[in-house]
Amino acid sequence: MEFLALLLFALIFIALMMGFPVALTLSGVSLIFALVAVQFGWFDLAFLQSIPNRIFGIMTNPTLTAVPLFVFMGIMLEKSKLAEQLLGTMDEVMRGFRGGLGLSVILVGALLAASTGIVGATVVTMGLLALPTMLKQGYCPKLATGTICAAGTLGQIIPPSIILILLGDVLSSAYQQAQLEQGIFSPETLSVGDLFVGALFPGMLLVVLYMAYVFAMAVFRPHTVPADANATIPPGLGKRVITSLIPPLALIVLVLGSILGGFSTPTEAASLGALGAMLLAAAKKRLNLQRLQEVMRGTLQVSSMIFLIFIGAAFFSLTFRGLGGDDLMHDFLTNLPGGVFTAVLMVMVLMFIIGFFLDFIEITYIIVPVVAPVLFMMGVDPIWLGIMIAINLQTAFLTPPFGFALFYLRGVTPPSVATVDIYKGVLPYILIQLSVLVMLAVWPELATWLPSVIYQD
């Protein structure tokens, strides 16, 4: 009967590839499959009796409450034109350096990632603001578009990140499930704060490697990265640097500092961030009733989509488990030659390949709940696995044909830039992300050392 679990997985994957909505596909296909299996005596409907409790648990989960708050914060900061002011100021600071505008794009991407965490908004905003200037200055279209796409995806790994919140919830449940199946009754679990702290070093490493790549291109292939002809320092630059950098840095300290310092939970920090974003917009005189309605409407749309996927994933996970899928996956991964190394490698390769076709939320709620409990029972560190998965899923935004960052940028790119240039431009950054995955595999301390220091007894 376990082959039915694989059939269910295949049917859902096919339905998603055909373009059906994710949430409705997860719940609809799972429910129909379960009802058909009941007629042949292959499935016990008792597995679905816990659906109401699952839904109630999702809607009252204090961790997931942070999702709409961080989404609100990101959309509010987008409306306050933070990126436009930051990019303009950083361009003036880096003026005169070969590749200075490219380096500015990466730095602004990192700052926006730490203050908004919304990939689509960052890519579109920097595509509108920076790409025309980069092309006018003579940047290679492949380098310019690749840099903007990669900088925009930093919001996936640099906290506060929506994917880290979702992963924290999924991996926490998987960790508790693994402990129960091993007969371990411990209050110890995985928190979103653990993943936030664990992602700091890898996120900064990505920023450094991105900048190193642009610098290397400026040194070894200077024709692709021109020098700015206007190298004069504009008057009043110091004041603009202070007024541009202090607000986002203050917000970053408010949100991340409160979490790292143990003063607040991620959800409480998200509420502070939402309030801080409103105050920042008000200080820039960009907060009014109409804009607040736009932000709230956007927050409702994004949050509703995410929570509907949560509910659909509950149908899928219970049906998959009722068909013996958990046992099938456990037997498959534990019997692989090479033990834990091969099992983790297999999971990472699978996620990378599926990332060519599916979104990170879909992978988080389809693949992760299936494989994570098995890996935890094999002794894999939960924080390390969470950061590995997060960086792996970050590549899904850049890998064609369905990389969302590619679509976002294509929508605001002038017709003179070919789509193939965008695809070629992101390839070096995909390789950088994969190299960071390898570094994490070799040196797990990159993700686990800081949490062990901050949260040590």
Residue, then its C-alpha position, 0 to 999 in steps of 0.5 A: m500500500e505504500f506505493l499509493a503514497l508515492l502516487l499521491f505525491a506524483l499526482i500533486f506534483i503533476a497538478l501543480m505543474m499544470g498550474f492549479p492553485v497550490a493550496l487547493t491542489l494540496s487539499g483537493v487532491s489529497l481529499i479525493f485520493a483519500l476518499v477513493a482509497v477508502q472505497f478499496g479499503w486502503f485508507d482509514l478516514a480516522f487519519l483525517q479526523s484531526i483536520p479541525n484540530r490542525i486548522f485550529g492549531i494553525m490559526t492560533n499558532p503564536t509562531l505563525t502570527a509573526v507572518p502577517l506582521f512581517v509581511f505588513m512591515g515589508i509592504m509598509l517599508e516598500k511604500s515608504k520608498l526606503a529602497e529608493q533613498l538607500l540605493g541613491t545614497m549608496d551609489e553616491v558613496m561608492r561613486g568612483f569605484r569600478g563596479g561601485l553601483g553593483l556593490s551598492v545594489i548588493l549592500v542595499g539588498a542586504l539592508l532591505a533583506a534585514s528590514t523587509g524580507i520580501v523578495g519580490a518587492t526588492v527585486v522589482t524596486m531595484g530593477l526599476l531604480a538601478l538597472p537603467t542606470m547600470l545599463k546606461q553606465g555600460y554594465c554587462p546586461k548579464l552581470a547587471t540583471g544577475t546582481i539585482c536578482a541575487a541581491g533581491t533573494l537575500g531576503q530569503i536567508i537574512p532574518p527576519s525572513i518569512i521562509l525561516i518562520l515557515l521552516g521554524d514551524v515545520l521543523s519544530s513539528a518534525y523535531q517533536q514527531a521524531q522525538l516521540e517516535q524515538g520514545i523521547f519526551s523532552p520540552e526541547t524544540l526548535s524555535v524561529g529564533d534559533l533559525f534567525v541566529g543560525a542564519l546570520f553568518p551564512g547570510m553575511l557570507l553570501v553578501v561577502l561572496y556576492m560582492a567578491y564576485v562583482f569585485a573580481m569581475a571589475v578586476f579581471r573583466p573590466h569591460t563588463v564593470p565600467a568605472d563611473a565617469n562622475a567621481t566627484i563627491p556631491p555636497g551634503l553626502g554625509k548628512r544623506v548617509i546618516t538620514s538614509l542609513i539610521p532608520p533601516l539600521a534602527l529598525i534592524v536593531l529593534v527587530l533582530g536585536s530584541i530577538l538576539g538579546g532575548f528580550s522578545t519572541p520573533t512574534e513580539a519583535a514582528s509587532l515592533g517591526a510593524l510599528g517601527a515601519m509605520l513610524l518610519a513611513a510617518a516620518k517620511k510623510r508617506l503615511n495616510l489612510q489610503r496608503l494604510q489601506e493598501v498595505m493592509r490589503g496587500t498583507l491580507q492577500v499574502s497572509s491568506m495565501i500562505f495560511l490557506i497553503f498551511i491548511g492544504a498541507a495539513f490534508f496532504s500530510l495526514t493523507f500521506r501518513g495514512l498511506g504509509g508514506d512516513d514508513l516508506m520515506h524512513d526505510f528509503l533514507t535509512n537504508l541508503p549506503g553512506g548513512v546520514f551523509t548520503a541521506v542529507l545529500m539526497v534530500m538537498v539534491l531533490m529540493f534543488i531539482i524540485g526548486f526548478f519547478l515549484d515555489f519555496i512555500e510548496i517545497t516547505y510544506i510538501i517535502v520538508p515534513v516528509v523527510a525532516p523527521v527521518l533525518f532528525m531520527m538519524g541525528v541531524d542537527p535541526i538548526w543546521l538542517g534548517i539553514m541548509i534547507a533555507i539556502n537551498l530554497q533560496t536557489a529556487f528563486l533564481t533557477p529557470p524556468f520558474g525562478f520567481a526573481l527572474f519573472y519579477l525582473r523580466g517584468v520591469t526590464p527594458p526589451s533591449v535586455a534578452t531573457v537569456d541574459i537574465y538566465k545567464g546572469v544568475l548562474p554565477y550567483i547560483l554557484i555561489q549559493l551552492s558553494v555556501l551549501v558545501m561550506l555549511a556541509v563541511w563546517p556546520e559550525l557556521a550555522t550552529w556556533l552562534p546559537s550555541v553561544i547565545y542560547q547556552d545555559 
